[in-house]
Amino acid sequence: MPTSSARKILSAAALGAAGLGAYAFLVEPRWLEVTRPRIHVRGLHPALEGLRIALLTDMHAGEGTPLSLIRRACRAAMAERPHLVALTGDFAADGSGDFGRVLGAMACLDAPLGVYAVPGNHDHIVGIGTWHRQVRAHPRIVDLTNAAVTREVGGARLCVAGVDDYSMGTPRMDILPPPEERDFTLLLAHDPDQAERARRVCDRVDLVVSGHTHGGQVRLPWIGALRNPAVREDLYEEGLRRRPWTQVYTSRGVGTVHLPVRFLCRPEVAVLELTGAPRPPANS
């Protein structure tokens, strides 16, 4: 039989495991984090200095993600007074049937330069035709699937473009205006792997905003994400990645998928700020 000391150790271990499980299932999935990364862009048009982009992605409404969390995420984004809102897919959980409830929960979203959306792989599973119909019926959200719009900002030509899902859709990059007609190009793509298809000269994309990975959803110290659905999982897990031809920001997203659990990977509302200032030295 175990000694008294061994029983105490086993009891403490069991309590610790139960506490971690309760935290991962009940606390962290609801513990929103607002991140404010600065995106350093060489040669940024002065009129775009300080432009703020709110990025919301992977809501997965239903299953383990309540509408109350999505409402809080939208209110948190609006509190940052973004100039533009990007919604990069996976609005509803598989089996939800439609997107009416999650779109209703996002009713507060508004921005001077617009609110734009592209679908994710789970939106295709739920029903991509329904997604297009219901997003296009929203009073403020613009369906930007394989489309681009150009907004003038103080003399700068800001191109906002979006593509269909990388794995389940038909993404097209030929929708971009000629490079000489754009001063800055923002691309909405659910899957960050889409950046690997962007060409330096022809496409001239300055920033890709995405989700899909959930940051791994469950991460362990010294190991990182237990699962990353990105093809280039060595590049795209969460946060900013600089490539020779573009920059990519991958958000951890708002909701959860498969299991309503997060660990060391809080749900994220990202508010990206553009700046033409040089990047600080890496050791700072």
LINLIN-V606763 format. One record per residue. RES is the residue in one small letter. OMEGA is omega in whole degrees, 0 to 359 (NA if undefined). Layout:
[[RES,OMEGA] [RES,OMEGA]]
This chain:
[[m,179] [p,176] [t,179] [s,180] [s,180] [a,178] [r,179] [k,179] [i,179] [l,179] [s,179] [a,179] [a,180] [a,178] [l,178] [g,179] [a,178] [a,179] [g,178] [l,178] [g,179] [a,178] [y,185] [a,182] [f,189] [l,187] [v,189] [e,179] [p,179] [r,187] [w,183] [l,174] [e,173] [v,178] [t,184] [r,181] [p,172] [r,181] [i,182] [h,185] [v,179] [r,178] [g,179] [l,177] [h,183] [p,181] [a,181] [l,178] [e,178] [g,180] [l,184] [r,180] [i,175] [a,182] [l,176] [l,184] [t,173] [d,177] [m,179] [h,183] [a,185] [g,184] [e,184] [g,183] [t,181] [p,178] [l,180] [s,178] [l,180] [i,176] [r,179] [r,179] [a,180] [c,178] [r,178] [a,178] [a,181] [m,178] [a,179] [e,179] [r,181] [p,174] [h,185] [l,177] [v,178] [a,178] [l,190] [t,162] [g,185] [d,183] [f,187] [a,179] [a,176] [d,178] [g,182] [s,175] [g,178] [d,187] [f,185] [g,184] [r,181] [v,177] [l,175] [g,179] [a,181] [m,187] [a,184] [c,185] [l,178] [d,179] [a,183] [p,182] [l,172] [g,176] [v,188] [y,184] [a,169] [v,182] [p,173] [g,183] [n,180] [h,175] [d,174] [h,180] [i,179] [v,180] [g,187] [i,176] [g,177] [t,179] [w,181] [h,182] [r,186] [q,176] [v,181] [r,177] [a,180] [h,185] [p,185] [r,183] [i,180] [v,174] [d,185] [l,180] [t,181] [n,181] [a,179] [a,173] [v,177] [t,179] [r,177] [e,181] [v,178] [g,181] [g,177] [a,179] [r,180] [l,178] [c,176] [v,184] [a,179] [g,179] [v,175] [d,182] [d,185] [y,187] [s,186] [m,180] [g,178] [t,182] [p,180] [r,177] [m,182] [d,179] [i,182] [l,172] [p,177] [p,183] [p,182] [e,179] [e,182] [r,174] [d,176] [f,181] [t,175] [l,180] [l,174] [l,180] [a,182] [h,185] [d,181] [p,177] [d,178] [q,180] [a,181] [e,177] [r,180] [a,182] [r,185] [r,189] [v,187] [c,186] [d,177] [r,177] [v,182] [d,183] [l,173] [v,175] [v,189] [s,177] [g,171] [h,187] [t,186] [h,186] [g,185] [g,179] [q,173] [v,181] [r,180] [l,178] [p,178] [w,180] [i,183] [g,185] [a,175] [l,179] [r,178] [n,183] [p,179] [a,175] [v,177] [r,182] [e,176] [d,182] [l,193] [y,174] [e,175] [e,174] [g,187] [l,175] [r,178] [r,174] [r,182] [p,185] [w,182] [t,170] [q,184] [v,173] [y,180] [t,181] [s,174] [r,177] [g,185] [v,187] [g,178] [t,180] [v,180] [h,177] [l,180] [p,187] [v,170] [r,177] [f,184] [l,185] [c,187] [r,174] [p,191] [e,163] [v,183] [a,175] [v,185] [l,179] [e,180] [l,175] [t,175] [g,180] [a,178] [p,176] [r,176] [p,177] [p,184] [a,183] [n,178] [s,NA]]
